[in-house]
Amino acid sequence: MSYGEELWEEMLISEALDQERITEEYLKLSGLVELGIWVKRDGTSVFIEDMDSRHIQNSIAMMERNEPLYNELTLDITRRYREVMKKELEKRFPPVDPAFAWG
């Protein structure tokens, strides 16, 4: 095998390992979203329902702010997280029907 072929083989193996790592991370995060678990910046995790409302709002804002930087898989995860977080906020602060608002 020539040096070029060896280099090509190493590159393909590296690419396959990177893709495997990305897939594993995606599946791990998908599971966390389904369980309603958010991983904080420091690496600790918390149930979304146990987060205070401000923390949820800040997390949503951070994901929206960074959306242009995300790849396709990360974008999918963040959209799913935002959906779960927004539903949690709606439980805490249900929308008010204007017909019942007092002026």
Sequence and secondary structure as in RCSB ss.txt:
>XXXX:A:sequence
MSYGEELWEEMLISEALDQERITEEYLKLSGLVELGIWVKRDGTSVFIEDMDSRHIQNSIAMMERNEPLYNELTL
DITRRYREVMKKELEKRFPPVDPAFAWG
>XXXX:A:secstr
  HHHHHHHHHHHHHHHHHHHHHHHHHHHHHHHHHTEEE TTS EEEGGGS HHHHHHHHHHHHHHGGG  HHHH
HHHHHHHHHHHHHHHHHS    GGG   
